[in-house]
Amino acid sequence: MAAFSVELANDRIEKVQGVDAYQQEGPLTTFFAVESQRLIIDSWSTRVASFRTADIKAVRRA
């Protein structure tokens, strides 16, 4: 599992740990943990954190 740093519009940086991937879901960008046997985000993935996409300045793999 990886970690990501999310830089928000208000210059706050959030660290999201224990996730494998992220994707946009409507107005949100959501970070997911997936099972080790699966390589894709699907209905078995666990949502870990979500942020408003409009508030995100940058996402970096940590």
N, C-alpha and C positions, 0 to 999 in steps of 0.2 A: 504494500500500500504506500501511497505517496502523500505528500502534503503540498498545499498550494497557499500562496500569499495573494490575498485579494485587496487591491488598493481601491478605496472608495472615493467618491467625489469630494467628501469632506476631509480628505487626506488621511483618514484613518486606515490602518492596515489590519486586516483580519487574517489569522492563520487558520486554515482548515486542514486538520490532520486525519489520517485514517481513511482517505478516499482514493479512488482509482481514476475517476473521470468526472467531467462536468458537461452539462449541455443546457441550452436555453429551452425553457418551458414557458411559453407565453411571455409575460412581462418579467419572469424570474430566471435567473441562472442558478441551477441546482447542482450540487456536488453529491456524487454517489459512491458508495462502497459496493463492489460486486464480489460474488463468491469466486474463490481462486480457480475453480474449474471453468467458469464462464468468462468470456472475453468481451462481452458486450453489455450495454445498459439495457435491462429488460424489466419485466414485472417483478423479478426476484431481487432486484437491486435495492439497496437501502438508501433512502434519502438522508443525508447527513446535515446539510446546510443549504440555505437559499438566500440569495440577495437580489434586490431589484436590478435588472440589467442596466437600466438608465443611470444607476448610481455607481456602476463599476468603471473605473479608469483603466485598470490593468489586472490581469491574472497571470501569476508566475508560478511555475513548478518549483517548489522549495527542495 
